[in-house]
Amino acid sequence: MAPEAEREIRPGPNGAAAPLTSQMLEVGDGHALYVEINGNADGSPAVYLHGGPGSGCQPDHRRLFDPQRFRAVLFDQRGAGRSRPKSARQANTLPHLIADMETIRTTLRIERWLVVGGSWGATLALAYAEAHPERVSGIVLRATFLGTRGELEAAFLETLPRFYPELNTDFLSLLPAEERATPLDAYWRRILDPDPKIHGPAARAWGETESILSQIAPKRTRLDPSSTNDGRPLPATPYMEAHYFVHDCFMRPDQLVAEASRLAGIPGIIVQGRYDLLCPPATAHRLIANWPDAELRTIDAAGHLLYDPGVRDAVIAAINDVSDRIDRSR
């Protein structure tokens, strides 16, 4: 759930340094991942997990890491960004992504690393850390998403009509009347339909609705029916999201909270926007209650996006603060 990554985030005035190295790494099942290393070749290992699922890393994400302090690994997940095959959903599940992280880690000869992710990246970060806690030195999360159907129902069936009733009407109006009682299932079914006349408008409407919910002050709050099939390139993430969401993100119900005890001893900081309509503070509080080694930092006047006021700086500070804790514990 990271619609901001659909467009390229351009670097600030100081630019984003080019990576030290980049490669296409074969991980099996016909997939090859784009992997880059940034910063100091001898620095503290860290890995950044992008959102979506299905978006990809951006040049500005490199700038979250102090280039003198970190050896930061960025990679595009299966079917995302520069990884190949583009948009491929076959052999693309959460266990596959976790296994890919282990392939990257062992290929780069990293023993343990700091894991950083936001939104869907937070989901993957938690799932990886719970599967391989011995390989994680620390965790920094933003906009915690636990990958549950309940969170998606809360965002699209409760928050959407409460905060944007006209947008909710637009969202439902793209569905036949008989499908409006279960709109999430209807949208995912349509997005995954092979017929472009069916999946195109649904993907556009889903992506634009999610984008509006992600913004603290969106420039528009309605869907334009004429734009749902206007020939513009379609966003990539709705297709990967539908693939993951229809399969409950390939997890057991409430798996990440149920297995949070496996995070014991791993220091963490969660950065949370007060007015995040997609990943609200209550979700982060549920996680914190089951992960006593983590600290919650709430940013007022911020929503879901990394680039909301104060959020990016808070993530950079959290990365450095968790790293300080790791250094002190050695």
C-alpha positions in Angstrom: 0.0 0.0 0.0 2.3 2.7 -1.2 0.8 4.7 -4.1 3.5 7.4 -3.9 6.0 5.0 -5.5 4.0 4.8 -8.8 5.7 8.0 -9.9 9.4 8.6 -9.8 10.5 10.5 -6.7 13.0 13.0 -7.9 16.1 13.8 -5.8 16.3 17.0 -3.8 18.7 19.8 -4.6 21.8 17.8 -3.5 20.8 14.8 -5.6 21.0 11.1 -4.8 24.4 9.6 -5.2 24.7 6.8 -7.8 24.9 3.3 -6.3 28.3 1.8 -5.6 27.2 -1.3 -7.6 24.1 -2.7 -9.2 23.2 -6.1 -10.7 20.5 -8.3 -11.9 20.4 -11.3 -9.5 18.8 -14.6 -10.6 16.6 -15.9 -7.7 14.9 -18.8 -9.5 11.5 -19.4 -11.0 12.5 -17.3 -14.0 12.8 -14.2 -11.8 15.8 -11.8 -11.8 15.9 -9.0 -9.2 17.5 -5.5 -9.6 19.8 -5.1 -6.6 22.0 -2.1 -5.8 24.4 -1.2 -3.0 24.8 2.4 -1.8 27.0 4.4 0.6 30.0 2.9 2.3 31.2 -0.5 1.2 32.5 -1.1 4.7 29.5 0.5 6.4 26.8 -1.0 8.6 24.5 -3.3 6.5 20.9 -2.2 5.9 18.2 -3.2 3.5 15.3 -1.0 2.2 12.0 -2.6 1.3 9.7 -0.7 -1.0 5.9 -0.5 -0.9 3.1 -1.7 -3.1 3.4 -4.6 -3.4 4.6 -4.0 -6.9 6.0 -0.5 -7.0 9.8 -0.4 -6.8 12.7 1.5 -5.2 13.4 5.1 -6.2 16.6 7.1 -6.3 15.6 9.3 -3.4 15.2 6.2 -1.1 19.0 6.0 -1.1 19.1 9.3 0.7 17.4 7.9 3.8 20.8 6.3 4.7 23.9 8.2 5.8 26.4 7.3 3.0 29.3 7.4 5.4 27.7 5.1 7.9 25.7 2.5 5.9 26.1 -0.1 3.3 22.5 0.2 2.1 21.0 -2.5 -0.1 18.0 -1.5 -2.3 16.2 -3.9 -4.5 13.0 -4.2 -6.6 10.9 -7.1 -5.5 9.6 -9.8 -7.9 7.6 -8.3 -10.7 8.4 -4.7 -9.6 10.5 -1.9 -10.9 13.5 -3.0 -12.9 13.2 -6.6 -11.9 12.2 -9.1 -14.5 9.8 -10.4 -15.8 8.1 -7.1 -15.4 4.8 -7.3 -13.5 5.1 -11.1 -13.3 2.8 -12.7 -10.7 3.8 -16.3 -11.2 5.9 -17.7 -8.3 5.3 -14.4 -6.6 4.3 -14.8 -2.9 5.4 -13.5 0.4 7.5 -16.7 1.1 9.2 -16.1 -2.2 10.0 -12.5 -1.3 11.4 -13.6 2.1 13.5 -16.3 0.4 14.8 -13.6 -2.1 16.0 -11.5 0.8 18.0 -14.4 2.1 19.5 -15.0 -1.4 20.5 -11.3 -1.5 21.9 -11.4 2.0 24.0 -14.5 1.4 25.1 -13.4 -2.0 26.4 -10.1 -0.5 28.0 -12.0 2.4 26.0 -10.0 5.0 25.6 -11.7 8.4 22.9 -9.4 9.9 21.3 -6.2 8.6 19.0 -3.4 9.6 15.7 -3.8 7.9 13.8 -0.7 6.9 10.3 -0.6 5.2 7.1 1.4 4.9 3.5 0.3 4.2 3.8 -3.0 2.3 7.6 -2.7 2.9 6.7 -2.8 6.6 4.7 -6.0 6.0 7.6 -7.7 4.3 10.1 -6.4 7.0 8.0 -7.9 9.8 7.5 -11.2 7.9 11.2 -11.5 7.1 12.2 -10.6 10.7 9.8 -13.2 12.2 11.1 -15.8 9.8 14.8 -15.0 10.3 15.2 -13.0 13.6 18.8 -14.1 13.9 19.6 -12.2 10.7 18.1 -8.9 11.7 20.0 -6.4 13.8 17.2 -3.8 14.0 14.0 -2.7 12.3 12.6 0.7 11.2 9.0 0.8 10.0 6.8 3.5 8.6 3.0 3.3 8.1 2.6 -0.2 9.5 0.5 -2.6 7.4 0.0 -6.1 8.8 -1.3 -7.5 5.6 -4.8 -8.4 6.9 -8.1 -8.3 5.2 -9.5 -6.4 8.3 -7.2 -3.5 7.5 -8.3 -3.4 3.9 -11.9 -3.5 4.9 -11.4 -0.7 7.4 -9.7 1.5 4.8 -12.1 0.9 1.9 -15.4 0.0 3.5 -15.3 2.2 6.6 -12.8 5.1 6.3 -13.5 5.8 2.6 -17.2 6.4 3.0 -16.7 8.3 6.4 -14.1 10.7 5.1 -14.9 10.8 1.3 -18.6 9.9 0.8 -18.7 11.2 -2.7 -15.5 9.3 -3.7 -17.1 6.2 -2.1 -20.1 6.7 -4.4 -17.7 7.0 -7.4 -15.8 3.9 -6.3 -18.9 1.8 -6.0 -20.5 3.1 -9.2 -17.9 1.4 -11.3 -19.3 -2.0 -10.2 -22.5 -3.6 -11.3 -25.2 -3.3 -8.6 -25.0 -7.0 -7.8 -21.3 -6.7 -6.9 -21.5 -3.7 -4.6 -22.2 -5.7 -1.5 -18.6 -7.1 -1.6 -16.7 -4.4 -3.4 -13.2 -5.5 -2.4 -13.6 -9.0 -3.9 -15.3 -7.5 -6.9 -12.5 -5.1 -7.6 -9.8 -7.7 -7.1 -11.6 -10.1 -9.4 -12.0 -7.5 -12.1 -8.4 -6.3 -11.8 -7.2 -9.8 -12.3 -9.5 -10.5 -15.2 -7.6 -10.9 -18.5 -10.0 -8.7 -20.5 -8.5 -5.1 -20.7 -12.0 -3.7 -20.9 -12.7 -5.2 -17.4 -9.3 -4.9 -15.7 -8.3 -1.5 -17.0 -11.1 0.7 -15.5 -11.0 -1.3 -12.2 -7.2 -0.9 -11.9 -7.4 2.8 -12.6 -10.2 3.4 -10.1 -8.6 1.3 -7.4 -5.2 3.0 -7.8 -6.7 6.5 -7.8 -8.9 5.8 -4.8 -5.9 4.4 -2.8 -3.8 7.5 -3.9 -6.5 9.9 -2.5 -6.7 8.0 0.8 -2.9 8.2 1.1 -2.7 12.0 0.8 -3.1 14.4 3.7 -4.5 17.1 1.4 -5.4 15.5 -2.0 -5.8 18.0 -4.9 -8.9 16.1 -6.0 -11.3 13.8 -4.2 -13.5 12.4 -7.0 -12.9 9.8 -9.7 -13.4 11.0 -13.3 -15.3 8.2 -15.1 -13.9 9.4 -18.4 -10.3 8.7 -17.2 -10.8 5.1 -16.3 -10.3 4.0 -19.9 -8.6 6.9 -21.6 -5.6 5.2 -23.0 -3.0 6.4 -20.5 -0.6 3.8 -19.2 -2.1 1.8 -16.3 -0.5 1.8 -12.9 1.4 -1.4 -12.0 0.6 -1.8 -8.3 -3.2 -2.5 -8.5 -2.5 -5.7 -10.3 0.1 -6.9 -7.8 -2.0 -5.7 -4.9 -5.0 -7.6 -6.1 -2.8 -10.7 -6.5 -1.6 -10.5 -3.0 -4.8 -9.3 -1.3 -7.0 -12.0 -2.9 -4.6 -14.5 -1.3 -4.6 -12.7 2.1 -1.0 -11.7 1.4 -0.1 -15.4 1.6 -0.2 -15.3 5.4 -2.3 -17.0 8.1 -4.9 -14.7 9.8 -3.1 -12.1 11.9 0.1 -13.9 11.5 2.4 -11.0 12.1 1.0 -10.1 15.5 0.6 -13.8 16.5 4.4 -14.3 15.8 5.6 -10.9 17.1 7.2 -12.7 20.1 9.9 -13.8 17.6 11.0 -10.1 17.4 12.1 -10.2 21.1 15.5 -8.6 21.6 15.4 -6.8 18.2 15.4 -3.0 18.6 12.9 -1.1 16.5 11.3 2.2 15.8 7.9 2.7 14.1 7.2 6.1 12.5 3.5 6.7 12.3 1.5 9.5 10.6 -1.3 10.7 12.9 -3.8 10.9 10.1 -2.8 7.9 8.0 -6.1 6.7 6.5 -4.7 3.6 5.0 -2.4 2.4 7.9 -3.9 4.2 11.0 -2.1 4.5 14.4 -4.2 1.7 15.9 -2.4 -0.8 13.8 1.0 0.3 15.0 -0.3 0.2 18.6 -1.4 -3.4 18.1 2.1 -4.3 17.0 3.9 -2.3 19.8 1.8 -4.1 22.4 3.3 -7.4 21.2 6.9 -6.1 20.6 8.2 -4.4 23.7 11.6 -3.7 22.2 10.0 -1.2 19.7 9.3 2.5 20.1 6.4 4.3 18.4 7.0 7.9 17.1 3.9 9.6 15.9 4.1 12.5 13.5 1.3 15.0 13.8 -0.2 16.6 10.7 1.0 13.7 8.6 -0.7 10.9 6.7 0.5 7.9 4.9 3.2 9.2 2.6 7.0 9.2 3.2 7.0 12.8 2.0 4.4 14.2 4.3 5.7 16.9 6.6 8.1 15.5 9.1 7.9 11.9 8.1 11.0 11.6 6.0 13.2 13.3 8.6 11.7 11.1 11.3 12.5 7.9 9.3 16.1 9.1 8.8 16.4 9.9 12.5 14.9 6.5 13.4 17.4 4.7 11.1 20.3 6.4 12.9 18.8 5.9 16.4 18.3 2.2 15.9 21.8 1.9 14.5 23.1 3.7 17.6 21.3 1.1 19.8 22.8 -1.7 17.8 26.3 -0.3 18.1 25.9 0.1 21.9 24.8 -3.5 22.3 27.9 -4.9 20.6 
